[in-house]
Amino acid sequence: DVCSSDLFDTDSERRFAVILEDDKSVLRWVKPAKGQVRIFDINDSAYEPDFVVETDKEKFLVEVKRKSDIETDEVQAKAKAARLWCERATTHAKEHGAKPWRYLLIPHDVIKDNMTLAALASPYGQ
């Protein structure tokens, strides 16, 4: 099962994956393997986003984080690096007729089974 709890670090990530599976606008998504998508922050520390998602209109890097961790320096440094990565990827995409990129930082407690990616992207897209 693609949404088996063994594949995810948290139940919130698993529930987000179920949303992606059920959302008709999502063309494909992946939970990157170690080293598959590496983003470097200002301290040259590498991190990998929880998900990479493609819809019919755009692509997303997605982090699902415990609500209490979102404002921590570590999470904010990663978010800043991911937003910059998305800006640069979008510039490159526009030059080559591809889809823009957007970063989503989603608090774990807002993910509900009946949601769509668009419903989460609207308030949590950066």
SELOMAR-990433 format. One record per residue: residue number from 1; z, y, x of N, C-alpha, C, O in turn. Coordinates in steps of 0.05 Angstrom, whole numbers, plus 5000, padded with zeros to 4 digits. Each point is the difference from the previous one (the first is absolute). Example, Ala and Ser with C-alpha at 12.3 -4.5 7.8 and 13.67 -1.06 7.14 Angstrom:
BEGIN
{drengu=1, n.w=5156, n.v=4886, n.u=5264, ca.w=5000, ca.v=5024, ca.u=4982, c.w=5000, c.v=5024, c.u=5018, o.w=5013, o.v=5000, o.u=5021}
{drengu=2, n.w=4973, n.v=5021, n.u=4972, ca.w=5001, ca.v=5024, ca.u=5016, c.w=5014, c.v=5022, c.u=4985, o.w=5004, o.v=5022, o.u=5010}
END
This chain:
BEGIN
{drengu=1, n.w=5000, n.v=4976, n.u=5017, ca.w=5000, ca.v=5024, ca.u=4983, c.w=5000, c.v=5025, c.u=5018, o.w=5017, o.v=5003, o.u=5017}
{drengu=2, n.w=4964, n.v=5015, n.u=4978, ca.w=4997, ca.v=5024, ca.u=5016, c.w=5025, c.v=5018, c.u=4998, o.w=5005, o.v=5016, o.u=5019}
{drengu=3, n.w=5010, n.v=4982, n.u=4960, ca.w=5023, ca.v=5018, ca.u=4997, c.w=5026, c.v=4984, c.u=5003, o.w=5020, o.v=5007, o.u=4988}
{drengu=4, n.w=4979, n.v=4972, n.u=5028, ca.w=5024, ca.v=4984, ca.u=5006, c.w=5021, c.v=5017, c.u=5014, o.w=4992, o.v=5016, o.u=5018}
{drengu=5, n.w=5033, n.v=4981, n.u=4976, ca.w=5021, ca.v=5016, ca.u=5012, c.w=5002, c.v=4995, c.u=5030, o.w=5011, o.v=5017, o.u=5014}
{drengu=6, n.w=4978, n.v=4961, n.u=4996, ca.w=5001, ca.v=4994, ca.u=5029, c.w=4984, c.v=5019, c.u=5016, o.w=5004, o.v=5003, o.u=5024}
{drengu=7, n.w=4976, n.v=5010, n.u=4964, ca.w=4982, ca.v=5018, ca.u=5014, c.w=5010, c.v=5029, c.u=5004, o.w=4988, o.v=5015, o.u=5015}
{drengu=8, n.w=5034, n.v=4991, n.u=4972, ca.w=5009, ca.v=5028, ca.u=4998, c.w=5028, c.v=5003, c.u=5011, o.w=5017, o.v=4982, o.u=4999}
{drengu=9, n.w=4988, n.v=5042, n.u=5012, ca.w=5026, ca.v=5006, ca.u=5012, c.w=5021, c.v=5006, c.u=4978, o.w=5024, o.v=4995, o.u=5003}
{drengu=10, n.w=4967, n.v=5016, n.u=4974, ca.w=5018, ca.v=5007, ca.u=4978, c.w=4988, c.v=4992, c.u=4974, o.w=4976, o.v=4996, o.u=4998}
{drengu=11, n.w=5040, n.v=5002, n.u=4981, ca.w=4990, ca.v=4995, ca.u=4973, c.w=4983, c.v=5023, c.u=4990, o.w=4982, o.v=4996, o.u=4985}
{drengu=12, n.w=5025, n.v=5028, n.u=5024, ca.w=4984, ca.v=5024, ca.u=4992, c.w=4972, c.v=4998, c.u=5010, o.w=4981, o.v=5007, o.u=4986}
{drengu=13, n.w=5016, n.v=4983, n.u=5039, ca.w=4973, ca.v=4996, ca.u=5011, c.w=4985, c.v=4979, c.u=4983, o.w=4976, o.v=5002, o.u=4995}
{drengu=14, n.w=5038, n.v=4976, n.u=4998, ca.w=4987, ca.v=4979, ca.u=4984, c.w=4991, c.v=5011, c.u=4973, o.w=4978, o.v=4994, o.u=4991}
{drengu=15, n.w=5039, n.v=5022, n.u=4996, ca.w=4993, ca.v=5012, ca.u=4974, c.w=4977, c.v=5019, c.u=5003, o.w=4982, o.v=5001, o.u=4982}
{drengu=16, n.w=5017, n.v=5014, n.u=5040, ca.w=4977, ca.v=5018, ca.u=5005, c.w=4974, c.v=4983, c.u=5003, o.w=4979, o.v=5008, o.u=4990}
{drengu=17, n.w=5023, n.v=4970, n.u=5024, ca.w=4976, ca.v=4983, ca.u=5003, c.w=4990, c.v=4989, c.u=4973, o.w=4976, o.v=4998, o.u=4996}
{drengu=18, n.w=5043, n.v=4996, n.u=4986, ca.w=4992, ca.v=4991, ca.u=4973, c.w=4985, c.v=5022, c.u=4986, o.w=4980, o.v=4995, o.u=4986}
{drengu=19, n.w=5030, n.v=5030, n.u=5016, ca.w=4986, ca.v=5023, ca.u=4989, c.w=4972, c.v=5002, c.u=5010, o.w=4981, o.v=5004, o.u=4985}
{drengu=20, n.w=5016, n.v=4993, n.u=5042, ca.w=4973, ca.v=5001, ca.u=5012, c.w=4982, c.v=4978, c.u=4990, o.w=4976, o.v=5005, o.u=4994}
{drengu=21, n.w=5035, n.v=4971, n.u=5003, ca.w=4984, ca.v=4977, ca.u=4990, c.w=4990, c.v=5005, c.u=4972, o.w=4978, o.v=4993, o.u=4993}
{drengu=22, n.w=5039, n.v=5020, n.u=4990, ca.w=4993, ca.v=5004, ca.u=4972, c.w=4984, c.v=5026, c.u=4995, o.w=4988, o.v=5002, o.u=4978}
{drengu=23, n.w=5011, n.v=5016, n.u=5041, ca.w=4987, ca.v=5026, ca.u=4996, c.w=4969, c.v=4997, c.u=5004, o.w=4991, o.v=4993, o.u=5021}
{drengu=24, n.w=4994, n.v=5012, n.u=4958, ca.w=4971, ca.v=4997, ca.u=5000, c.w=4986, c.v=5020, c.u=5019, o.w=4978, o.v=4995, o.u=5009}
{drengu=25, n.w=5035, n.v=5027, n.u=4998, ca.w=4988, ca.v=5020, ca.u=5018, c.w=5002, c.v=4991, c.u=5030, o.w=4986, o.v=5011, o.u=5017}
{drengu=26, n.w=5032, n.v=4970, n.u=4988, ca.w=5004, ca.v=4990, ca.u=5028, c.w=4978, c.v=4980, c.u=5007, o.w=4998, o.v=4979, o.u=4987}
{drengu=27, n.w=4986, n.v=5027, n.u=5033, ca.w=4979, ca.v=4982, ca.u=5009, c.w=5011, c.v=4979, c.u=5018, o.w=4993, o.v=4976, o.u=4998}
{drengu=28, n.w=5025, n.v=5033, n.u=5020, ca.w=5012, ca.v=4981, ca.u=5019, c.w=5025, c.v=5013, c.u=5012, o.w=5003, o.v=5024, o.u=5000}
{drengu=29, n.w=5015, n.v=4958, n.u=5009, ca.w=5024, ca.v=5010, ca.u=5014, c.w=5009, c.v=4979, c.u=5020, o.w=4993, o.v=4976, o.u=4998}
{drengu=30, n.w=5023, n.v=5033, n.u=5021, ca.w=5010, ca.v=4982, ca.u=5020, c.w=5028, c.v=5009, c.u=5009, o.w=5006, o.v=5024, o.u=5000}
{drengu=31, n.w=5010, n.v=4957, n.u=5006, ca.w=5026, ca.v=5006, ca.u=5013, c.w=4995, c.v=4994, c.u=5029, o.w=4999, o.v=4976, o.u=5008}
{drengu=32, n.w=4997, n.v=5044, n.u=5008, ca.w=4990, ca.v=4996, ca.u=5028, c.w=5019, c.v=4982, c.u=5016, o.w=5025, o.v=5001, o.u=4998}
{drengu=33, n.w=4963, n.v=4982, n.u=5018, ca.w=5015, ca.v=4983, ca.u=5019, c.w=5009, c.v=5017, c.u=5023, o.w=4989, o.v=5022, o.u=5005}
{drengu=34, n.w=5031, n.v=4969, n.u=5010, ca.w=5009, ca.v=5014, ca.u=5023, c.w=4977, c.v=5008, c.u=5018, o.w=4984, o.v=4983, o.u=5008}
{drengu=35, n.w=5014, n.v=5042, n.u=4999, ca.w=4980, ca.v=5010, ca.u=5019, c.w=4973, c.v=5005, c.u=4987, o.w=4982, o.v=5010, o.u=5014}
{drengu=36, n.w=5015, n.v=4985, n.u=4960, ca.w=4973, ca.v=5003, ca.u=4988, c.w=4994, c.v=5029, c.u=4994, o.w=4977, o.v=5009, o.u=5005}
{drengu=37, n.w=5043, n.v=5007, n.u=4986, ca.w=4996, ca.v=5029, ca.u=4995, c.w=5024, c.v=5013, c.u=5013, o.w=5022, o.v=5000, o.u=4989}
{drengu=38, n.w=4974, n.v=5013, n.u=5034, ca.w=5022, ca.v=5013, ca.u=5014, c.w=4996, c.v=5030, c.u=5000, o.w=4979, o.v=5010, o.u=5007}
{drengu=39, n.w=5042, n.v=5003, n.u=4986, ca.w=5001, ca.v=5029, ca.u=4999, c.w=5022, c.v=5009, c.u=5019, o.w=5022, o.v=4989, o.u=4999}
{drengu=40, n.w=4973, n.v=5031, n.u=5017, ca.w=5020, ca.v=5010, ca.u=5019, c.w=5011, c.v=5026, c.u=4992, o.w=4985, o.v=5019, o.u=4992}
{drengu=41, n.w=5042, n.v=4984, n.u=5008, ca.w=5012, ca.v=5025, ca.u=4993, c.w=5003, c.v=5018, c.u=5025, o.w=4990, o.v=4993, o.u=5021}
{drengu=42, n.w=5023, n.v=5029, n.u=4976, ca.w=5002, ca.v=5020, ca.u=5021, c.w=5014, c.v=4989, c.u=5025, o.w=4996, o.v=5010, o.u=5022}
{drengu=43, n.w=5022, n.v=4970, n.u=4974, ca.w=5014, ca.v=4988, ca.u=5023, c.w=4985, c.v=4976, c.u=5011, o.w=5010, o.v=4985, o.u=5017}
{drengu=44, n.w=4964, n.v=5012, n.u=4975, ca.w=4983, ca.v=4978, ca.u=5009, c.w=5011, c.v=4973, c.u=4991, o.w=4994, o.v=4979, o.u=5013}
{drengu=45, n.w=5022, n.v=5021, n.u=4966, ca.w=5009, ca.v=4974, ca.u=4988, c.w=4980, c.v=4991, c.u=4980, o.w=4991, o.v=5016, o.u=4983}
{drengu=46, n.w=5002, n.v=4959, n.u=5018, ca.w=4980, ca.v=4989, ca.u=4982, c.w=5013, c.v=4989, c.u=4975, o.w=5023, o.v=4989, o.u=5001}
{drengu=47, n.w=4964, n.v=5014, n.u=4977, ca.w=5009, ca.v=4987, ca.u=4975, c.w=4975, c.v=4992, c.u=4984, o.w=4979, o.v=5011, o.u=5004}
{drengu=48, n.w=5025, n.v=4970, n.u=4978, ca.w=4979, ca.v=4990, ca.u=4983, c.w=5007, c.v=5006, c.u=4971, o.w=5023, o.v=4995, o.u=4992}
{drengu=49, n.w=4958, n.v=5016, n.u=4993, ca.w=5006, ca.v=5005, ca.u=4971, c.w=5004, c.v=4973, c.u=4985, o.w=4991, o.v=4979, o.u=5009}
{drengu=50, n.w=5022, n.v=5023, n.u=4969, ca.w=5005, ca.v=4976, ca.u=4984, c.w=4974, c.v=4989, c.u=4988, o.w=4997, o.v=4976, o.u=4998}
{drengu=51, n.w=4986, n.v=5043, n.u=4993, ca.w=4975, ca.v=4991, ca.u=4986, c.w=4977, c.v=5019, c.u=5008, o.w=5004, o.v=5023, o.u=5006}
{drengu=52, n.w=4972, n.v=4966, n.u=4994, ca.w=4975, ca.v=5015, ca.u=5001, c.w=4985, c.v=4992, c.u=4974, o.w=4996, o.v=4977, o.u=4995}
{drengu=53, n.w=4996, n.v=5044, n.u=4990, ca.w=4988, ca.v=4995, ca.u=4974, c.w=4974, c.v=5015, c.u=4997, o.w=4998, o.v=5023, o.u=5009}
{drengu=54, n.w=4982, n.v=4965, n.u=4979, ca.w=4975, ca.v=5014, ca.u=4994, c.w=4995, c.v=4999, c.u=4971, o.w=5001, o.v=4978, o.u=4987}
{drengu=55, n.w=4993, n.v=5045, n.u=5001, ca.w=4992, ca.v=5002, ca.u=4972, c.w=4970, c.v=5008, c.u=4999, o.w=4987, o.v=5002, o.u=5021}
{drengu=56, n.w=5003, n.v=5001, n.u=4955, ca.w=4973, ca.v=5009, ca.u=4998, c.w=4995, c.v=5028, c.u=5010, o.w=4977, o.v=5007, o.u=5006}
{drengu=57, n.w=5044, n.v=5009, n.u=4996, ca.w=4997, ca.v=5028, ca.u=5009, c.w=5012, c.v=5007, c.u=5027, o.w=4990, o.v=5019, o.u=5013}
{drengu=58, n.w=5031, n.v=4967, n.u=4996, ca.w=5013, ca.v=5007, ca.u=5025, c.w=5014, c.v=4977, c.u=5012, o.w=5001, o.v=4978, o.u=4989}
{drengu=59, n.w=5010, n.v=5027, n.u=5035, ca.w=5016, ca.v=4979, ca.u=5014, c.w=5028, c.v=5012, c.u=5005, o.w=5003, o.v=5024, o.u=5002}
{drengu=60, n.w=5016, n.v=4958, n.u=5000, ca.w=5028, ca.v=5008, ca.u=5003, c.w=5014, c.v=4984, c.u=5022, o.w=4996, o.v=4977, o.u=5004}
{drengu=61, n.w=5022, n.v=5037, n.u=5010, ca.w=5021, ca.v=4987, ca.u=5016, c.w=5025, c.v=5003, c.u=4982, o.w=5006, o.v=5022, o.u=4990}
{drengu=62, n.w=5009, n.v=4957, n.u=5006, ca.w=5022, ca.v=5000, ca.u=4982, c.w=5026, c.v=4990, c.u=5014, o.w=4999, o.v=4979, o.u=5013}
{drengu=63, n.w=5022, n.v=5036, n.u=4984, ca.w=5027, ca.v=4992, ca.u=5008, c.w=5017, c.v=4998, c.u=4975, o.w=5001, o.v=5019, o.u=4984}
{drengu=64, n.w=5013, n.v=4959, n.u=5013, ca.w=5020, ca.v=4997, ca.u=4980, c.w=5027, c.v=5000, c.u=5014, o.w=5006, o.v=4983, o.u=5017}
{drengu=65, n.w=5011, n.v=5037, n.u=4977, ca.w=5025, ca.v=5003, ca.u=5014, c.w=5023, c.v=5002, c.u=4980, o.w=4997, o.v=5010, o.u=4978}
{drengu=66, n.w=5026, n.v=4981, n.u=5032, ca.w=5025, ca.v=5004, ca.u=4984, c.w=5003, c.v=5030, c.u=4996, o.w=4997, o.v=5016, o.u=5019}
{drengu=67, n.w=5009, n.v=4992, n.u=4957, ca.w=5002, ca.v=5028, ca.u=4993, c.w=5019, c.v=5015, c.u=5019, o.w=4994, o.v=5022, o.u=5008}
{drengu=68, n.w=5029, n.v=4966, n.u=4999, ca.w=5019, ca.v=5013, ca.u=5017, c.w=4990, c.v=5003, c.u=5029, o.w=5012, o.v=5015, o.u=5015}
{drengu=69, n.w=4967, n.v=4971, n.u=4993, ca.w=4989, ca.v=5002, ca.u=5027, c.w=4978, c.v=5021, c.u=5002, o.w=4992, o.v=5007, o.u=5023}
{drengu=70, n.w=4996, n.v=5002, n.u=4955, ca.w=4976, ca.v=5017, ca.u=5001, c.w=5004, c.v=5025, c.u=5016, o.w=4982, o.v=5009, o.u=5015}
{drengu=71, n.w=5041, n.v=5004, n.u=4983, ca.w=5005, ca.v=5025, ca.u=5014, c.w=5010, c.v=4997, c.u=5029, o.w=5006, o.v=5020, o.u=5013}
{drengu=72, n.w=4997, n.v=4955, n.u=4997, ca.w=5009, ca.v=4996, ca.u=5027, c.w=4980, c.v=5010, c.u=5020, o.w=4976, o.v=5001, o.u=4994}
{drengu=73, n.w=5033, n.v=5007, n.u=5029, ca.w=4982, ca.v=5010, ca.u=5021, c.w=4978, c.v=4979, c.u=5007, o.w=4977, o.v=5007, o.u=5004}
{drengu=74, n.w=5031, n.v=4968, n.u=4998, ca.w=4981, ca.v=4979, ca.u=5007, c.w=4978, c.v=4997, c.u=4980, o.w=4976, o.v=4999, o.u=5007}
{drengu=75, n.w=5031, n.v=5000, n.u=4967, ca.w=4980, ca.v=4997, ca.u=4979, c.w=4982, c.v=5025, c.u=4999, o.w=4976, o.v=4998, o.u=4996}
{drengu=76, n.w=5036, n.v=5025, n.u=5007, ca.w=4985, ca.v=5025, ca.u=4999, c.w=4981, c.v=5002, c.u=5024, o.w=4978, o.v=5011, o.u=4997}
{drengu=77, n.w=5030, n.v=4980, n.u=5026, ca.w=4982, ca.v=5000, ca.u=5023, c.w=4976, c.v=4981, c.u=4996, o.w=4978, o.v=5007, o.u=5006}
{drengu=78, n.w=5027, n.v=4970, n.u=4982, ca.w=4979, ca.v=4981, ca.u=4994, c.w=4981, c.v=5012, c.u=4979, o.w=4976, o.v=4998, o.u=5002}
{drengu=79, n.w=5036, n.v=5015, n.u=4978, ca.w=4984, ca.v=5013, ca.u=4979, c.w=4982, c.v=5022, c.u=5011, o.w=4976, o.v=5002, o.u=4993}
{drengu=80, n.w=5035, n.v=5014, n.u=5025, ca.w=4984, ca.v=5021, ca.u=5012, c.w=4977, c.v=4988, c.u=5016, o.w=4977, o.v=5010, o.u=4998}
{drengu=81, n.w=5028, n.v=4970, n.u=5017, ca.w=4979, ca.v=4987, ca.u=5016, c.w=4979, c.v=4987, c.u=4982, o.w=4976, o.v=5002, o.u=5006}
{drengu=82, n.w=5032, n.v=4986, n.u=4972, ca.w=4982, ca.v=4987, ca.u=4981, c.w=4983, c.v=5021, c.u=4986, o.w=4976, o.v=4996, o.u=4996}
{drengu=83, n.w=5036, n.v=5027, n.u=4996, ca.w=4984, ca.v=5021, ca.u=4988, c.w=4979, c.v=5011, c.u=5019, o.w=4977, o.v=5004, o.u=4992}
{drengu=84, n.w=5030, n.v=5000, n.u=5033, ca.w=4981, ca.v=5009, ca.u=5020, c.w=4978, c.v=4979, c.u=5004, o.w=4976, o.v=5008, o.u=5001}
{drengu=85, n.w=5031, n.v=4967, n.u=5000, ca.w=4980, ca.v=4978, ca.u=5003, c.w=4981, c.v=5002, c.u=4976, o.w=4975, o.v=4998, o.u=5004}
{drengu=86, n.w=5035, n.v=5005, n.u=4972, ca.w=4983, ca.v=5001, ca.u=4976, c.w=4982, c.v=5025, c.u=5001, o.w=4977, o.v=4998, o.u=4992}
{drengu=87, n.w=5033, n.v=5025, n.u=5017, ca.w=4984, ca.v=5024, ca.u=5003, c.w=4976, c.v=4995, c.u=5018, o.w=4977, o.v=5006, o.u=4994}
{drengu=88, n.w=5029, n.v=4982, n.u=5029, ca.w=4979, ca.v=4994, ca.u=5020, c.w=4980, c.v=4979, c.u=4990, o.w=4976, o.v=5003, o.u=5004}
{drengu=89, n.w=5035, n.v=4977, n.u=4983, ca.w=4982, ca.v=4979, ca.u=4988, c.w=4982, c.v=5012, c.u=4978, o.w=4977, o.v=4992, o.u=4998}
{drengu=90, n.w=5034, n.v=5026, n.u=4987, ca.w=4984, ca.v=5013, ca.u=4979, c.w=4978, c.v=5017, c.u=5011, o.w=4978, o.v=5000, o.u=4990}
{drengu=91, n.w=5029, n.v=5015, n.u=5031, ca.w=4979, ca.v=5016, ca.u=5014, c.w=4977, c.v=4982, c.u=5009, o.w=4977, o.v=5006, o.u=4996}
{drengu=92, n.w=5030, n.v=4972, n.u=5017, ca.w=4980, ca.v=4981, ca.u=5010, c.w=4985, c.v=4988, c.u=4976, o.w=4975, o.v=4997, o.u=5002}
{drengu=93, n.w=5039, n.v=4996, n.u=4977, ca.w=4987, ca.v=4988, ca.u=4977, c.w=4980, c.v=5019, c.u=4987, o.w=4978, o.v=4991, o.u=4993}
{drengu=94, n.w=5029, n.v=5034, n.u=5005, ca.w=4982, ca.v=5020, ca.u=4988, c.w=4974, c.v=5003, c.u=5016, o.w=4979, o.v=5003, o.u=4989}
{drengu=95, n.w=5024, n.v=4995, n.u=5038, ca.w=4977, ca.v=5003, ca.u=5017, c.w=4981, c.v=4976, c.u=4997, o.w=4976, o.v=5002, o.u=5007}
{drengu=96, n.w=5034, n.v=4976, n.u=4983, ca.w=4985, ca.v=4975, ca.u=4998, c.w=4996, c.v=4990, c.u=4971, o.w=4993, o.v=4977, o.u=4996}
{drengu=97, n.w=5012, n.v=5040, n.u=4985, ca.w=4996, ca.v=4994, ca.u=4972, c.w=5019, c.v=4978, c.u=4989, o.w=4993, o.v=4986, o.u=4982}
{drengu=98, n.w=5031, n.v=5013, n.u=5030, ca.w=5020, ca.v=4980, ca.u=4991, c.w=5022, c.v=5013, c.u=4983, o.w=5000, o.v=5024, o.u=4996}
{drengu=99, n.w=5018, n.v=4960, n.u=4994, ca.w=5021, ca.v=5009, ca.u=4983, c.w=5023, c.v=5014, c.u=5016, o.w=5005, o.v=4993, o.u=5023}
{drengu=100, n.w=5008, n.v=5027, n.u=4964, ca.w=5022, ca.v=5013, ca.u=5013, c.w=5025, c.v=4982, c.u=5000, o.w=5002, o.v=4980, o.u=4985}
{drengu=101, n.w=5017, n.v=5027, n.u=5033, ca.w=5025, ca.v=4985, ca.u=5003, c.w=5023, c.v=5017, c.u=4990, o.w=4999, o.v=5025, o.u=5002}
{drengu=102, n.w=5022, n.v=4962, n.u=4987, ca.w=5024, ca.v=5014, ca.u=4992, c.w=5024, c.v=4982, c.u=5006, o.w=4999, o.v=4976, o.u=4998}
{drengu=103, n.w=5023, n.v=5038, n.u=5009, ca.w=5025, ca.v=4986, ca.u=5006, c.w=5019, c.v=5001, c.u=4975, o.w=5003, o.v=5021, o.u=4988}
{drengu=104, n.w=5009, n.v=4956, n.u=5006, ca.w=5019, ca.v=4999, ca.u=4978, c.w=5027, c.v=4990, c.u=5011, o.w=5001, o.v=4979, o.u=5014}
{drengu=105, n.w=5020, n.v=5036, n.u=4981, ca.w=5027, ca.v=4992, ca.u=5007, c.w=5015, c.v=4997, c.u=4973, o.w=5007, o.v=5019, o.u=4987}
{drengu=106, n.w=4997, n.v=4955, n.u=5006, ca.w=5010, ca.v=4994, ca.u=4973, c.w=5029, c.v=4990, c.u=5001, o.w=5006, o.v=4981, o.u=5015}
{drengu=107, n.w=5012, n.v=5032, n.u=4971, ca.w=5028, ca.v=4990, ca.u=4999, c.w=5001, c.v=4973, c.u=4985, o.w=4986, o.v=4996, o.u=4981}
{drengu=108, n.w=5030, n.v=4986, n.u=5029, ca.w=5001, ca.v=4973, ca.u=4990, c.w=5008, c.v=4999, c.u=4970, o.w=4990, o.v=4983, o.u=4985}
{drengu=109, n.w=5026, n.v=5036, n.u=5006, ca.w=5011, ca.v=4998, ca.u=4973, c.w=4982, c.v=5011, c.u=4978, o.w=5006, o.v=4999, o.u=4977}
{drengu=110, n.w=4970, n.v=5012, n.u=5031, ca.w=4982, ca.v=5009, ca.u=4979, c.w=4978, c.v=4980, c.u=4993, o.w=4985, o.v=5004, o.u=4981}
{drengu=111, n.w=5014, n.v=4974, n.u=5034, ca.w=4979, ca.v=4980, ca.u=4996, c.w=5007, c.v=4983, c.u=4976, o.w=5020, o.v=4985, o.u=5000}
{drengu=112, n.w=4964, n.v=5017, n.u=4979, ca.w=5004, ca.v=4984, ca.u=4975, c.w=4975, c.v=4983, c.u=4996, o.w=4978, o.v=5008, o.u=5006}
{drengu=113, n.w=5026, n.v=4969, n.u=4982, ca.w=4978, ca.v=4980, ca.u=4997, c.w=4976, c.v=5010, c.u=4984, o.w=4978, o.v=4991, o.u=5005}
{drengu=114, n.w=5026, n.v=5028, n.u=4977, ca.w=4978, ca.v=5009, ca.u=4983, c.w=4985, c.v=5024, c.u=5011, o.w=4984, o.v=5012, o.u=4986}
{drengu=115, n.w=5021, n.v=4996, n.u=5039, ca.w=4988, ca.v=5023, ca.u=5012, c.w=4972, c.v=4995, c.u=5011, o.w=4992, o.v=4977, o.u=5002}
{drengu=116, n.w=4994, n.v=5044, n.u=5005, ca.w=4975, ca.v=4998, ca.u=5014, c.w=5002, c.v=5014, c.u=5027, o.w=5019, o.v=5016, o.u=5004}
{drengu=117, n.w=4962, n.v=4979, n.u=5014, ca.w=5000, ca.v=5015, ca.u=5025, c.w=4998, c.v=5030, c.u=4995, o.w=5013, o.v=5016, o.u=5013}
{drengu=118, n.w=4970, n.v=4992, n.u=4969, ca.w=4996, ca.v=5028, ca.u=4994, c.w=5026, c.v=5013, c.u=4991, o.w=5005, o.v=5023, o.u=5007}
{drengu=119, n.w=5010, n.v=4963, n.u=4977, ca.w=5026, ca.v=5011, ca.u=4990, c.w=5019, c.v=5005, c.u=5023, o.w=5016, o.v=5018, o.u=4999}
{drengu=120, n.w=4983, n.v=4964, n.u=5021, ca.w=5017, ca.v=5004, ca.u=5023, c.w=4989, c.v=5020, c.u=5020, o.w=5015, o.v=5014, o.u=5013}
{drengu=121, n.w=4959, n.v=4987, n.u=4989, ca.w=4987, ca.v=5018, ca.u=5020, c.w=5003, c.v=5029, c.u=4992, o.w=5002, o.v=5017, o.u=5017}
{drengu=122, n.w=4999, n.v=4989, n.u=4957, ca.w=5002, ca.v=5027, ca.u=4991, c.w=5025, c.v=5014, c.u=5011, o.w=4998, o.v=5021, o.u=5012}
{drengu=123, n.w=5026, n.v=4968, n.u=4982, ca.w=5024, ca.v=5014, ca.u=5010, c.w=5008, c.v=4995, c.u=5029, o.w=5015, o.v=5015, o.u=5012}
{drengu=124, n.w=4975, n.v=4963, n.u=4999, ca.w=5009, ca.v=4992, ca.u=5027, c.w=4979, c.v=5001, c.u=5022, o.w=5004, o.v=4992, o.u=5023}
{drengu=125, n.w=4972, n.v=5018, n.u=4970, ca.w=4979, ca.v=5004, ca.u=5019, c.w=5005, c.v=5024, c.u=5017, o.w=5009, o.v=5021, o.u=4990}
{drengu=126, n.w=4985, n.v=4977, n.u=5036, ca.w=5005, ca.v=5022, ca.u=5018, c.w=4975, c.v=5006, c.u=5016, o.w=5000, o.v=5018, o.u=5016}
END
